[in-house]
Amino acid sequence: MDPGRALLESAAAALIDRLAERGFHLVAIAAGGGSGAVATLAGTPGASRSLLEGLVPHAREAVDRLLGGPQETYCSSRAARRLAMHGWSQARLLGSPAKGAIGGAVTASLATTRPKLGDHRVVAAVQSLTGTAVFSLRLEKGARSRREEETVAAWLLLASLAAETAAAPLTPTPFLRPGEEVRVDRADAPLPWQELLAGKRVVAAADGDPPGAAPGRLVFPGSFDPLHEGHLGMAALAGALTGRPVEFELSIANVDKPLLDHIEVRRRSDQFAGRRLWLTRAATFVEKVAVFPRAVFILGADTFTRLWDPRYYGGSAAAAAEAVGKIAAGVDGLIVFGRVRDGRFAAAADGDAPDALRAVSRFVPEEQFRCDLSSTLLRREQAACDSP
């Protein structure tokens, strides 16, 4: 037997035993490489005790289907973490309790039939209720065959899962060459974050656990990926218009994308030093209104137009109308900012908003505020800088 395969089988058998002993239930995902880990786990005697599902989304379109849309990069910490969170959520859907659910994922950019300009890389991620961990490895280019690189990718996923479920460092391995090193990034979640992820609460303060959100707040919801000067300018103007302090809201839940993992929550929360940030599970605006009753909300034009668009309500015009009624009745007001599209300023007031929303909205004109920054563009620029 191939020595590499023998080591993988031994690692998989030990991992299955550990998962079963500790009551863990695993969904494992391999994208772009490392599929041998999924196959080896599935072929291990007794795997059904702990392995709930194994997925191998090899095409980018398959990854996009799992993650709710195209990714900025497909072999990265972010992509691996999103896949691991999908695995964690899938384990929950398949019946695992929150404490027992484990999502493990590996993404890889390996040798192909064509010369590769960039680095050969492997990134594995493990998601549990209590933490998120990422293990990144840059391979010595040209030193291995594709099959050998696949073996390394499979080992990294198995070793990462073993380390996280045992709260131990990676085990020594013969798979790495001199100079190759696994880099680890880990975020341990405080109890309120764990309760938020488990669905035991709908709101928590990012920097602690003060009393729940009270009525009458000025709330700025968004993904803030990243937070930029445009957001801060909108917040400052809205605060001046209302005389209320601004409080930001970041939902870990999205209608069609995986939950945010703990590393991602930490990264985005760190942007708000000195500012109040609420973490919620309010994926829709109707849910946000329920979490923050009688609040004034700050919105951009794109978010505003989604409030009555049937596409965001399963295609149902009746559901959209019902949501509009709940929003108009539940808020103390909406402050709506326009945005730049294709070099032109699009004022939210120029749209076809329902009368019920117009009645509770204050539209900020271009001469009062305009910012051409875009989080989407900033992410694309960062992804281009990060790509080899």
C-alpha positions as CSV (number, residue, x, y, z in Angstrom):
1,M,0.0,0.0,0.0
2,D,1.1,3.6,-0.7
3,P,2.6,4.9,2.5
4,G,0.7,8.2,2.2
5,R,-2.6,6.4,1.8
6,A,-1.8,4.2,4.9
7,L,-1.1,7.3,6.9
8,L,-4.4,8.9,5.8
9,E,-6.3,5.8,6.7
10,S,-4.7,5.7,10.1
11,A,-5.5,9.4,10.7
12,A,-9.1,8.9,9.5
13,A,-9.7,5.9,11.8
14,A,-8.3,7.8,14.8
15,L,-10.4,10.9,13.9
16,I,-13.6,8.8,13.6
17,D,-13.0,7.2,17.0
18,R,-12.3,10.6,18.6
19,L,-15.5,12.2,17.1
20,A,-17.6,9.3,18.3
21,E,-16.1,9.4,21.8
22,R,-16.9,13.1,22.2
23,G,-20.3,13.0,20.5
24,F,-19.4,15.1,17.5
25,H,-21.2,14.9,14.1
26,L,-19.2,15.9,11.1
27,V,-20.0,17.2,7.6
28,A,-16.7,17.3,5.5
29,I,-16.3,19.3,2.3
30,A,-13.4,19.3,-0.2
31,A,-13.3,21.9,-3.0
32,G,-10.5,22.0,-5.6
33,G,-8.4,19.3,-3.8
34,G,-8.2,17.1,-0.8
35,S,-11.1,14.9,-1.8
36,G,-9.2,11.9,-0.5
37,A,-10.0,13.0,3.0
38,V,-13.7,12.7,2.4
39,A,-13.3,9.4,0.6
40,T,-11.0,8.0,3.3
41,L,-13.4,9.1,6.1
42,A,-16.4,7.6,4.4
43,G,-14.5,4.3,3.9
44,T,-13.4,4.0,7.5
45,P,-15.2,1.2,9.5
46,G,-17.7,2.8,11.9
47,A,-17.7,6.2,10.0
48,S,-21.5,6.4,10.2
49,R,-21.2,7.0,14.0
50,S,-19.9,10.5,13.3
51,L,-19.7,11.3,9.6
52,L,-23.1,12.7,8.5
53,E,-22.1,13.8,5.0
54,G,-19.2,14.3,2.6
55,L,-19.3,16.8,-0.2
56,V,-16.9,17.4,-3.1
57,P,-17.9,20.5,-5.0
58,H,-15.1,20.6,-7.6
59,A,-16.4,23.1,-10.1
60,R,-16.6,26.8,-9.1
61,E,-20.3,26.7,-10.0
62,A,-20.8,23.9,-7.4
63,V,-19.0,26.0,-4.7
64,D,-21.2,29.0,-5.7
65,R,-24.3,26.9,-5.3
66,L,-23.3,25.9,-1.7
67,L,-22.3,29.4,-0.7
68,G,-25.0,31.5,-2.3
69,G,-23.1,33.1,-5.2
70,P,-19.6,33.7,-6.7
71,Q,-16.7,34.1,-4.4
72,E,-13.9,36.7,-4.5
73,T,-11.4,33.8,-4.3
74,Y,-11.8,30.1,-4.2
75,C,-8.7,29.0,-2.3
76,S,-8.5,31.3,0.7
77,S,-9.3,31.5,4.4
78,R,-12.6,33.1,3.6
79,A,-13.7,30.4,1.1
80,A,-12.6,27.6,3.5
81,R,-14.4,29.2,6.4
82,R,-17.6,29.7,4.5
83,L,-17.5,26.0,3.4
84,A,-16.8,24.9,7.0
85,M,-19.8,27.0,8.2
86,H,-22.0,25.4,5.5
87,G,-20.9,22.1,6.9
88,W,-21.7,23.1,10.5
89,S,-25.1,24.3,9.5
90,Q,-25.7,21.1,7.4
91,A,-24.8,19.0,10.4
92,R,-27.4,20.9,12.4
93,L,-30.0,20.3,9.7
94,L,-29.2,16.6,9.8
95,G,-30.0,16.5,13.5
96,S,-26.8,17.3,15.4
97,P,-27.1,19.4,18.5
98,A,-25.2,22.7,18.2
99,K,-22.5,21.6,20.6
100,G,-21.9,18.4,18.6
101,A,-21.9,19.8,15.1
102,I,-18.6,20.1,13.3
103,G,-18.0,21.5,9.8
104,G,-14.6,20.7,8.2
105,A,-13.6,22.0,4.8
106,V,-10.5,22.2,2.6
107,T,-9.8,24.3,-0.5
108,A,-6.8,23.9,-2.6
109,S,-5.0,25.3,-5.6
110,L,-2.8,22.5,-6.8
111,A,-0.8,21.3,-9.8
112,T,-2.8,20.8,-13.0
113,T,-2.2,19.8,-16.6
114,R,-1.3,23.4,-17.3
115,P,1.6,25.5,-15.8
116,K,0.3,27.4,-12.8
117,L,1.4,31.0,-12.4
118,G,0.5,31.3,-8.8
119,D,1.5,29.4,-5.6
120,H,0.3,26.0,-4.8
121,R,-1.8,26.4,-1.7
122,V,-4.0,24.4,0.7
123,V,-6.4,26.0,3.2
124,A,-8.4,23.9,5.7
125,A,-11.1,25.3,8.1
126,V,-12.9,23.8,11.1
127,Q,-16.1,25.2,12.5
128,S,-17.7,24.4,15.8
129,L,-20.1,26.1,18.1
130,T,-17.2,27.4,20.2
131,G,-14.7,28.5,17.6
132,T,-13.4,28.8,14.1
133,A,-9.9,27.7,13.0
134,V,-8.1,28.1,9.7
135,F,-4.9,26.1,8.7
136,S,-3.0,27.5,5.7
137,L,-0.2,25.9,3.9
138,R,1.9,27.0,0.9
139,L,3.5,24.1,-0.9
140,E,6.9,24.1,-2.5
141,K,6.1,24.6,-6.2
142,G,7.1,21.8,-8.5
143,A,8.3,19.5,-5.7
144,R,5.3,17.1,-5.9
145,S,3.0,15.5,-8.4
146,R,-0.7,16.3,-8.4
147,R,-1.4,13.1,-6.6
148,E,1.2,13.9,-3.9
149,E,-0.3,17.4,-3.4
150,E,-3.7,15.8,-3.1
151,T,-2.4,13.6,-0.3
152,V,-1.1,16.7,1.5
153,A,-4.4,18.5,1.1
154,A,-6.3,15.5,2.5
155,W,-3.9,15.2,5.4
156,L,-4.3,18.9,6.3
157,L,-8.1,18.5,6.6
158,L,-7.9,15.4,8.7
159,A,-5.1,16.8,10.9
160,S,-7.0,20.1,11.3
161,L,-10.1,18.2,12.5
162,A,-8.1,16.1,14.8
163,A,-6.3,19.1,16.3
164,E,-9.5,21.1,16.9
165,T,-11.6,18.3,18.3
166,A,-8.8,17.4,20.7
167,A,-7.8,21.0,21.5
168,A,-4.2,20.1,20.5
169,P,-1.6,21.3,18.0
170,L,-1.2,19.6,14.7
171,T,0.5,16.2,14.9
172,P,3.9,15.9,13.4
173,T,3.8,14.6,9.8
174,P,6.1,13.3,7.1
175,F,4.0,15.1,4.4
176,L,5.7,18.5,4.7
177,R,8.9,19.4,3.1
178,P,11.7,21.6,4.7
179,G,10.6,25.2,4.9
180,E,6.8,24.4,4.6
181,E,4.8,25.5,7.6
182,V,1.1,25.4,8.5
183,R,-0.1,28.8,9.7
184,V,-3.1,28.8,12.1
185,D,-5.7,31.5,12.7
186,R,-8.3,30.8,15.4
187,A,-11.1,32.6,17.0
188,D,-12.7,31.4,20.2
189,A,-16.2,32.7,20.6
190,P,-17.5,34.2,23.8
191,L,-20.7,32.7,25.2
192,P,-23.1,35.4,23.7
193,W,-21.6,34.7,20.2
194,Q,-22.1,30.9,20.7
195,E,-25.7,31.5,21.8
196,L,-26.3,33.7,18.7
197,L,-24.9,31.0,16.4
198,A,-26.9,28.3,18.1
199,G,-30.1,30.3,17.7
200,K,-30.6,30.7,21.5
201,R,-30.7,34.5,21.2
202,V,-31.4,37.0,18.4
203,V,-29.2,39.9,19.5
204,A,-26.0,40.4,21.4
205,A,-23.5,43.2,21.9
206,A,-20.3,42.6,20.0
207,D,-18.2,43.9,22.9
208,G,-20.0,42.4,25.9
209,D,-23.5,41.6,27.0
210,P,-25.4,44.7,28.2
211,P,-29.2,44.9,28.5
212,G,-31.2,44.2,25.3
213,A,-31.8,46.8,22.7
214,A,-34.3,49.4,23.8
215,P,-36.8,51.3,21.7
216,G,-36.0,54.6,20.0
217,R,-32.5,53.9,18.8
218,L,-30.7,55.1,15.6
219,V,-29.6,51.9,13.9
220,F,-27.4,51.4,10.9
221,P,-27.7,47.8,9.6
222,G,-25.2,46.5,7.1
223,S,-22.6,43.8,6.3
224,F,-19.7,46.4,6.7
225,D,-17.4,44.2,4.6
226,P,-15.4,46.4,5.0
227,L,-16.6,49.4,7.0
228,H,-15.4,52.5,5.1
229,E,-15.6,56.3,5.1
230,G,-18.9,56.3,3.3
231,H,-20.6,54.4,6.1
232,L,-19.1,56.7,8.7
233,G,-20.2,59.8,6.8
234,M,-23.7,58.5,6.6
235,A,-23.7,57.7,10.3
236,A,-22.4,61.1,11.2
237,L,-25.0,62.9,9.1
238,A,-27.9,60.7,10.4
239,G,-26.8,61.4,13.9
240,A,-26.8,65.1,13.3
241,L,-30.3,65.0,11.7
242,T,-31.8,63.0,14.6
243,G,-29.8,64.0,17.6
244,R,-29.4,60.4,18.5
245,P,-26.2,58.3,18.8
246,V,-25.6,55.9,16.0
247,E,-25.6,52.1,16.7
248,F,-24.5,49.7,14.1
249,E,-26.0,46.2,13.4
250,L,-24.4,43.3,11.8
251,S,-26.4,40.1,11.2
252,I,-24.6,36.8,11.2
253,A,-27.4,35.3,9.2
254,N,-28.1,35.9,5.5
255,V,-31.1,34.7,3.5
256,D,-29.1,32.7,1.0
257,K,-25.5,32.5,2.3
258,P,-23.8,30.7,5.2
259,L,-23.8,32.2,8.7
260,L,-20.8,34.3,9.5
261,D,-18.1,32.3,11.3
262,H,-16.3,33.5,14.4
263,I,-13.2,34.7,12.7
264,E,-15.3,36.8,10.3
265,V,-17.4,38.2,13.1
266,R,-14.2,39.1,15.0
267,R,-12.7,40.8,11.9
268,R,-15.7,42.9,11.2
269,S,-16.3,43.7,14.8
270,D,-12.8,45.0,15.2
271,Q,-13.6,47.8,12.8
272,F,-16.0,49.3,15.3
273,A,-13.6,50.1,18.1
274,G,-15.3,52.8,20.3
275,R,-18.6,52.4,18.5
276,R,-21.7,50.4,19.6
277,L,-22.2,47.3,17.4
278,W,-25.0,44.9,17.8
279,L,-24.7,41.3,16.4
280,T,-28.0,39.7,15.4
281,R,-29.6,36.8,13.6
282,A,-32.0,39.3,11.8
283,A,-31.5,38.3,8.1
284,T,-34.5,40.3,6.8
285,F,-35.4,43.9,7.5
286,V,-38.7,42.8,9.1
287,E,-36.7,40.8,11.6
288,K,-34.5,43.9,12.3
289,V,-37.5,46.0,13.0
290,A,-38.7,43.3,15.5
291,V,-35.2,43.3,17.2
292,F,-35.1,47.2,17.3
293,P,-38.7,48.4,17.9
294,R,-39.5,52.0,17.1
295,A,-36.0,52.7,15.9
296,V,-34.8,55.0,13.1
297,F,-32.9,53.1,10.5
298,I,-30.2,54.3,8.2
299,L,-30.3,52.8,4.7
300,G,-28.6,53.0,1.4
301,A,-30.6,53.2,-1.8
302,D,-30.0,49.5,-2.7
303,T,-31.2,48.2,0.6
304,F,-34.2,50.6,0.5
305,T,-35.4,49.3,-2.9
306,R,-35.2,45.7,-1.7
307,L,-37.8,46.4,1.0
308,W,-40.7,46.1,-1.5
309,D,-39.1,43.9,-4.2
310,P,-41.0,40.6,-4.5
311,R,-37.7,38.9,-5.5
312,Y,-36.6,39.1,-1.9
313,Y,-39.9,37.6,-0.7
314,G,-39.9,34.4,-2.7
315,G,-41.4,36.1,-5.7
316,S,-44.6,36.9,-3.7
317,A,-46.0,40.4,-4.2
318,A,-48.4,39.7,-1.3
319,A,-45.5,38.8,1.0
320,A,-43.7,42.0,-0.1
321,A,-46.8,44.1,0.6
322,E,-47.2,42.5,4.0
323,A,-43.5,43.2,4.9
324,V,-43.9,46.8,3.8
325,G,-46.8,47.2,6.2
326,K,-44.9,45.7,9.1
327,I,-41.8,47.9,8.4
328,A,-43.8,51.1,8.1
329,A,-45.7,50.4,11.3
330,G,-42.7,49.3,13.3
331,V,-40.1,52.0,12.6
332,D,-39.8,55.5,13.9
333,G,-38.4,56.5,10.5
334,L,-36.0,55.7,7.7
335,I,-33.1,57.9,6.6
336,V,-32.3,56.9,3.1
337,F,-29.1,57.8,1.2
338,G,-28.6,57.6,-2.6
339,R,-25.7,56.0,-4.2
340,V,-23.5,56.2,-7.3
341,R,-24.3,53.8,-10.2
342,D,-22.1,53.8,-13.3
343,G,-20.8,57.2,-12.4
344,R,-24.2,58.7,-11.9
345,F,-25.9,59.5,-8.5
346,A,-29.1,57.6,-8.0
347,A,-31.4,59.3,-5.5
348,A,-33.6,56.9,-3.6
349,A,-36.4,59.5,-3.7
350,D,-36.6,59.0,-7.5
351,G,-37.7,55.4,-7.2
352,D,-41.2,53.9,-7.1
353,A,-41.3,53.3,-3.3
354,P,-44.7,52.4,-1.8
355,D,-46.5,55.3,-0.2
356,A,-46.3,53.7,3.2
357,L,-42.5,53.7,3.1
358,R,-42.3,57.2,1.6
359,A,-44.4,58.4,4.6
360,V,-41.8,57.3,7.1
361,S,-38.7,58.1,5.0
362,R,-36.3,61.0,4.9
363,F,-34.3,61.1,1.6
364,V,-30.9,62.6,1.8
365,P,-30.1,64.6,-1.5
366,E,-26.9,64.5,-3.4
367,E,-25.9,68.0,-2.4
368,Q,-26.1,67.0,1.3
369,F,-24.2,63.7,1.0
370,R,-22.5,61.7,-1.8
371,C,-19.8,59.0,-1.5
372,D,-18.5,57.0,-4.4
373,L,-16.9,54.2,-2.2
374,S,-18.3,50.7,-2.5
375,S,-17.6,47.7,-0.2
376,T,-17.9,45.4,-3.1
377,L,-15.3,47.3,-5.1
378,L,-13.0,47.4,-2.0
379,R,-13.3,43.6,-1.5
380,R,-12.5,43.0,-5.2
381,E,-9.4,45.2,-4.9
382,Q,-8.3,43.4,-1.8
383,A,-8.9,40.0,-3.4
384,A,-6.8,41.1,-6.4
385,C,-4.0,42.2,-4.0
386,D,-4.2,38.9,-2.1
387,S,-4.1,36.7,-5.2
388,P,-0.6,35.6,-6.3
